[in-house]
Amino acid sequence: MTFPCNVKNFPQNIHSFSCYQNITIDGTIVTLCNTNITRDCIFQVQFPFLLFLIFFLHCTKTSAQSPPPSGPTNITGILEKAGQYTTFIKLLKSTQEADQINSQANNSNQGLTIFAPTDSAFSSLKSGTLNSLSDQQKVQLVQFHILPSLYPISQFQTVSNPLRTQAGDSSNGQFPLNVTTSGNQVNITTGVVDATVANTVYSDSQLAVYQVDKVLLPLQLFKKAVSPAPAPAEKPKKRVSGSDAPTKSTGDASVDSSDAMRSYHPAITVISFGVAVSAAFYSSLL
């Protein structure tokens, strides 16, 4: 038979029995039993075992109440954990934009939004695209993927375009970034490429990182030179050969001849009159 160990009046005919006792350790009720003890029910517990049990329960409760503290935001750590962002991580480090992002995310209430192209997105660029950029242009390229405000994914449905990036002027011809939505899909256009937000890589109260399927190429750095339209070629002049030269008709020639005769007619008249006078004078002398 079993009785609580604090029972004082046991049946007289019971000489061997079990008893139990409840004790409270750090708010937890623990039942300790001792079997086959005498009717005096002297409760005995080995002291080392009791200490171990108290220590175990206390440590278990303490660890459950104290979750490990979270460390400061580290953009490269976030991308490394996500995988497939090796090229973008290299650009963030070489341009020192990673330090700027970490500093702002940990020491400012403004928040940041980052569009992170995958390694596949960089592989689809024309060969030599990144190498053709100067150091300053690489900084601008990375900054073009950073918005100086925190945008939850749902907020893209109501934003006013163009969005301003860390690269600077968002006016047309500089660094315009336009975002549109179609259902749950978020689309981005830069004037050079059209990209899509694939998924959310990371999000907290200060930082949002979204995966994009293309590298966002700013218009300022990658706009195509517009060459002026060529002037229309001058139509070659047709050469006029002798056979093609305009000729005067026979009538025109007759008119010209008669005109010439008329122009010389007075002179002929004078000469004829002089000859007649001379002949008459010579005849009188005879």
C-alpha positions as CSV (number, residue, x, y, z in Angstrom):
1,M,0.0,0.0,0.0
2,T,1.1,3.6,-0.6
3,F,0.6,6.6,1.7
4,P,1.8,10.2,1.7
5,C,4.9,10.4,3.8
6,N,3.3,13.2,5.9
7,V,0.5,10.9,7.1
8,K,0.8,10.5,10.9
9,N,-1.8,7.8,11.6
10,F,-1.1,4.7,9.7
11,P,-3.3,1.6,10.1
12,Q,-1.9,-0.5,13.0
13,N,-2.0,-3.7,11.0
14,I,0.3,-2.3,8.3
15,H,4.0,-3.0,9.0
16,S,5.5,-2.5,5.5
17,F,4.3,0.1,3.0
18,S,5.4,2.7,0.5
19,C,5.2,6.4,0.9
20,Y,5.7,9.4,-1.3
21,Q,6.5,13.1,-0.8
22,N,6.1,16.1,-3.1
23,I,8.7,18.8,-3.1
24,T,8.9,22.0,-5.1
25,I,12.1,22.9,-7.0
26,D,12.1,26.2,-8.9
27,G,8.4,26.1,-9.2
28,T,8.3,22.4,-10.4
29,I,6.6,19.8,-8.2
30,V,8.7,16.6,-7.9
31,T,7.5,13.4,-6.3
32,L,10.1,11.4,-4.4
33,C,9.2,7.9,-3.3
34,N,10.8,5.5,-0.8
35,T,9.4,1.9,-0.7
36,N,9.3,-0.7,2.0
37,I,10.0,1.6,4.9
38,T,8.8,1.2,8.4
39,R,5.6,2.7,9.8
40,D,7.6,5.6,11.2
41,C,8.0,6.6,7.5
42,I,11.4,8.2,7.9
43,F,12.0,10.0,4.6
44,Q,15.5,9.5,3.5
45,V,17.1,10.8,0.3
46,Q,20.7,10.5,-0.7
47,F,22.1,14.0,-0.5
48,P,24.3,13.9,-3.7
49,F,21.4,12.8,-5.8
50,L,19.1,15.6,-4.5
51,L,21.8,18.2,-5.3
52,F,22.2,16.9,-8.8
53,L,18.4,16.9,-9.4
54,I,18.1,20.5,-8.2
55,F,21.0,21.7,-10.4
56,F,19.6,19.9,-13.5
57,L,16.1,21.4,-13.1
58,H,17.5,24.9,-12.5
59,C,19.8,24.8,-15.6
60,T,17.0,23.5,-17.8
61,K,14.7,26.3,-16.7
62,T,17.3,29.0,-17.1
63,S,18.3,28.0,-20.6
64,A,14.7,28.0,-21.8
65,Q,14.2,31.6,-20.5
66,S,17.4,33.1,-22.0
67,P,17.5,32.7,-25.8
68,P,20.9,33.5,-27.4
69,P,21.2,37.2,-28.4
70,S,21.2,38.0,-32.1
71,G,24.3,39.6,-33.6
72,P,24.5,42.7,-35.7
73,T,23.3,42.7,-39.3
74,N,25.9,41.6,-41.8
75,I,24.9,41.8,-45.4
76,T,27.6,39.6,-46.7
77,G,26.9,37.0,-44.1
78,I,23.2,37.0,-45.1
79,L,24.1,36.5,-48.8
80,E,26.7,33.8,-48.0
81,K,24.2,31.9,-46.0
82,A,21.6,32.1,-48.8
83,G,24.1,31.0,-51.5
84,Q,24.4,31.9,-55.2
85,Y,25.5,35.5,-54.6
86,T,29.3,35.2,-54.9
87,T,29.8,37.9,-57.6
88,F,27.5,40.4,-55.8
89,I,29.3,39.8,-52.5
90,K,32.7,40.5,-54.2
91,L,31.3,43.8,-55.6
92,L,30.0,44.7,-52.2
93,K,33.3,44.1,-50.6
94,S,35.5,45.7,-53.3
95,T,33.4,48.9,-53.4
96,Q,33.2,48.9,-49.6
97,E,29.4,49.2,-49.9
98,A,29.1,46.2,-47.5
99,D,30.5,48.3,-44.7
100,Q,28.1,51.2,-45.5
101,I,25.1,48.8,-45.5
102,N,26.1,47.2,-42.2
103,S,26.7,50.6,-40.6
104,Q,23.4,52.0,-41.7
105,A,21.4,48.9,-40.9
106,N,22.8,48.7,-37.4
107,N,23.0,52.4,-36.5
108,S,20.1,54.0,-38.3
109,N,16.3,53.9,-38.1
110,Q,15.9,54.7,-41.8
111,G,16.1,51.1,-43.1
112,L,17.4,49.8,-46.4
113,T,16.2,47.7,-49.3
114,I,18.6,45.7,-51.5
115,F,18.0,44.0,-54.8
116,A,20.6,41.1,-55.0
117,P,21.3,39.6,-58.4
118,T,22.3,36.0,-58.5
119,D,25.5,34.6,-60.0
120,S,23.3,33.4,-62.9
121,A,22.2,37.0,-63.5
122,F,25.8,38.1,-63.7
123,S,26.7,35.3,-66.0
124,S,24.1,36.4,-68.5
125,L,25.9,39.8,-69.0
126,K,27.9,40.4,-72.1
127,S,31.4,39.3,-71.6
128,G,33.7,42.0,-70.2
129,T,30.8,44.2,-69.0
130,L,32.1,44.5,-65.4
131,N,35.7,44.8,-66.4
132,S,34.9,47.7,-68.7
133,L,33.7,49.8,-65.7
134,S,35.9,52.1,-63.7
135,D,36.0,51.8,-59.9
136,Q,33.6,54.7,-59.6
137,Q,31.2,53.2,-62.0
138,K,31.3,49.9,-60.1
139,V,30.3,51.8,-57.0
140,Q,27.4,53.4,-58.8
141,L,26.4,50.0,-60.2
142,V,26.2,48.5,-56.7
143,Q,24.5,51.6,-55.2
144,F,21.8,51.3,-58.0
145,H,20.7,48.1,-56.3
146,I,20.2,49.8,-52.9
147,L,17.1,51.8,-51.9
148,P,17.7,54.2,-49.0
149,S,14.4,53.2,-47.4
150,L,12.8,49.9,-46.2
151,Y,10.2,48.6,-48.6
152,P,8.2,45.5,-47.5
153,I,7.2,43.5,-50.5
154,S,3.5,44.6,-50.3
155,Q,4.5,48.3,-50.4
156,F,5.8,48.0,-53.9
157,Q,2.1,48.1,-55.1
158,T,1.8,51.7,-54.0
159,V,5.2,53.3,-54.5
160,S,5.7,56.4,-56.6
161,N,8.1,56.0,-59.6
162,P,10.9,56.5,-60.2
163,L,12.4,55.2,-57.0
164,R,15.5,56.9,-55.7
165,T,18.5,54.7,-55.2
166,Q,21.8,55.2,-53.5
167,A,23.3,55.9,-56.9
168,G,21.7,59.3,-57.0
169,D,19.6,61.3,-59.4
170,S,16.5,59.3,-60.5
171,S,15.5,61.5,-63.3
172,N,15.3,60.2,-66.9
173,G,18.7,59.7,-68.4
174,Q,20.5,59.3,-65.0
175,F,19.5,56.5,-62.6
176,P,15.8,55.9,-62.9
177,L,14.4,52.8,-61.3
178,N,10.7,52.0,-61.8
179,V,8.8,49.2,-60.0
180,T,5.4,47.8,-61.0
181,T,3.4,44.9,-59.8
182,S,1.2,42.3,-61.4
183,G,-0.6,40.3,-58.8
184,N,2.1,39.0,-56.5
185,Q,4.9,39.6,-59.0
186,V,7.2,42.6,-58.7
187,N,8.8,43.9,-61.9
188,I,11.7,46.3,-62.2
189,T,12.7,48.4,-65.2
190,T,15.8,50.6,-65.5
191,G,15.5,51.8,-69.1
192,V,18.1,49.2,-70.1
193,V,16.8,45.9,-68.6
194,D,13.6,44.5,-67.2
195,A,14.0,42.3,-64.1
196,T,11.7,40.4,-61.7
197,V,11.9,40.0,-58.0
198,A,12.2,36.2,-57.5
199,N,11.8,35.9,-53.7
200,T,12.7,37.4,-50.4
201,V,16.2,36.5,-49.2
202,Y,16.0,38.3,-45.8
203,S,13.7,40.7,-44.0
204,D,13.6,42.4,-40.6
205,S,12.7,45.8,-39.2
206,Q,15.7,47.5,-40.7
207,L,16.7,45.6,-43.8
208,A,15.0,43.8,-46.7
209,V,16.9,41.8,-49.3
210,Y,15.2,40.6,-52.5
211,Q,16.6,38.3,-55.1
212,V,16.4,39.6,-58.7
213,D,16.9,37.6,-61.9
214,K,18.9,40.2,-63.7
215,V,21.6,42.7,-62.9
216,L,20.0,46.2,-62.8
217,L,22.0,48.2,-65.3
218,P,21.5,51.9,-64.9
219,L,20.7,54.1,-67.9
220,Q,23.5,56.5,-67.0
221,L,26.2,53.8,-67.4
222,F,24.8,51.6,-70.1
223,K,22.7,53.7,-72.4
224,K,23.4,53.2,-76.0
225,A,24.9,56.1,-77.9
226,V,22.3,57.5,-80.2
227,S,24.0,58.4,-83.5
228,P,22.4,61.1,-85.7
229,A,20.5,59.9,-88.7
230,P,22.7,60.0,-91.8
231,A,22.0,62.7,-94.3
232,P,20.4,61.5,-97.4
233,A,22.9,60.8,-100.2
234,E,23.1,63.5,-102.9
235,K,21.6,62.2,-106.1
236,P,24.4,62.1,-108.7
237,K,24.0,64.5,-111.6
238,K,23.5,62.9,-115.0
239,R,26.2,63.7,-117.4
240,V,25.1,65.1,-120.7
241,S,26.8,63.6,-123.8
242,G,27.1,65.3,-127.1
243,S,24.3,63.3,-128.6
244,D,22.1,64.2,-125.6
245,A,22.8,67.9,-125.9
246,P,19.8,69.9,-126.9
247,T,19.8,70.8,-130.6
248,K,18.0,73.6,-132.4
249,S,15.4,72.7,-134.9
250,T,15.7,73.6,-138.6
251,G,13.2,76.3,-138.2
252,D,15.3,77.8,-135.5
253,A,18.4,77.7,-137.8
254,S,16.5,79.4,-140.6
255,V,15.4,82.1,-138.2
256,D,18.9,82.7,-137.0
257,S,20.2,82.8,-140.6
258,S,17.6,85.4,-141.7
259,D,18.3,87.4,-138.6
260,A,21.9,87.4,-139.5
261,M,21.2,88.5,-143.0
262,R,19.0,91.3,-141.8
263,S,21.7,92.4,-139.4
264,Y,24.1,92.7,-142.3
265,H,21.7,94.2,-144.8
266,P,22.5,98.0,-144.3
267,A,26.2,97.3,-144.9
268,I,25.6,95.6,-148.2
269,T,23.4,98.4,-149.3
270,V,26.1,101.0,-148.7
271,I,28.7,99.0,-150.5
272,S,26.5,98.5,-153.5
273,F,25.7,102.3,-153.7
274,G,29.4,103.1,-153.5
275,V,30.2,100.8,-156.4
276,A,27.4,102.4,-158.5
277,V,28.7,105.9,-157.9
278,S,32.2,104.9,-158.8
279,A,31.1,103.3,-162.1
280,A,29.1,106.4,-163.1
281,F,32.1,108.7,-162.4
282,Y,34.4,106.5,-164.4
283,S,32.0,106.5,-167.3
284,S,31.8,110.3,-167.4
285,L,35.6,110.6,-167.7
286,L,35.5,108.5,-170.8
